[in-house]
């Protein structure tokens, strides 16, 4: 007979978060797999309530609101878009709506946070964010379509604020903030991206960005380096672990890592 394991309440989650080092007043971006905690009473709503209570009135909670399936179709893989269907894709894809467009492979916590009355949502059609808290409106303010995770993005602001990233049962490949290191180190080629936008009227908008990649082993290697240097706080979860990392430290380590591997810079270790 199947039974529920590791049943957690909001108070249980708050204790876990505080033991990890999450504090009142923090600016915190969270990537989560709720199943890693076991069974949360109330699911995503309770998870977010616990986070917001832990960081308090002066804190800010951010989550990525990404929709990679709404970008330039020629880059799609597994499955790819047939060449003869690409123009149909561009012309008929509904324009991005920050409040209602579905996310792509994101945690249930993201949609729960977006539905909250006090939430602010950025308008980027591919690499958006949702935030609740003291800095939410400023952090999600308009930024350029081009180079959407670079210096002028929300990630750049989190770096300046010395904000933290909480990986709740997910790997370093999920750490969106490390994309800022790709931009600073000029580690990826520039590509032509695009998406359907609604302003000034619905249309397909082209823009420039980097060909970012979190799945080639680099983010995992940066994470190992951070751990070796004692710059990651950890706590065990029912499945996996939670990790708390300061974003400026992670990005600086990422820039160092990418530059070691780049022909643009003199030092070349080329090792993970």
Phi, psi and omega in degrees: 000130178284137177229151177290137181244147174052061180283126185238138174260178177299318180296323176299317180294317179302319178297318178299313182297316181292322178297328179288333180120006176287129188233162176299137178090355181292147164261119195224123172259134189238134171239127191220152166235102187299332180296339181291345180269348187101228180251113179266122178294110183099356173059224186299325180298315179293319179302311180291322176302318181293318178297314182294323178291325181291317181277343172074185186298325184269001178269171177223130179252128181235144172222145176291140181237067192263147183225070184298338180282004180248011180269191181303120188292339181291347178265357184293142175221150172053059006263162175271166177263126179302143183306320184286351180256356186295319181292323175299317179302311183293322186279332189246356175296127179301145179296147181296133175238113186300338182266336190234340180298133182293146175279170184242108178056043179251160180296152175299334180297330182294310180294326177296318180294321181296328182284350185285144185301324185271009184278149173239139185235130176287162190257005181294130188286345181243314184241070181265175178216155172237142184217149175224134176131190190300320184260007190300314183295318181293317185293329183261011179299162186303139173222172185294146172297321182284146178051059195287346178239025184264206190300323184268009181269179174304326180296321176298323178290322178295323177299311182297326181279356186053046179288174182242155174244132177248112174266102187264082178083014178237169187267175179296337177300339180272357187279092183304325183301334180291344175297330177300326177295324177299319180293312184295326181271359183051048188272351184229154177287156176277138179230165174266116178256182178187163176192166177274124180238164187257348186241141359287342170212160183304128179195166176272120184252125175271147176203162180268148174201175173272153175277071186293154184206116178257001188249011183264010179098345183291315181297320178297320180292322176297318177300318178297321179295317177300318180293319179299330180270003179071030184256013179234126172268138185232154170215143178287142173244176180303317173230112181090210183209161173260145180227138178237124186224137175283133190292318181297322177296316181295317181293317179299319178294322178295318178298315177303314181297311182295322181291328176298331184260001188259139175289351179283346184237149188294322181280131183221095178272325177053038176231154174269000000 
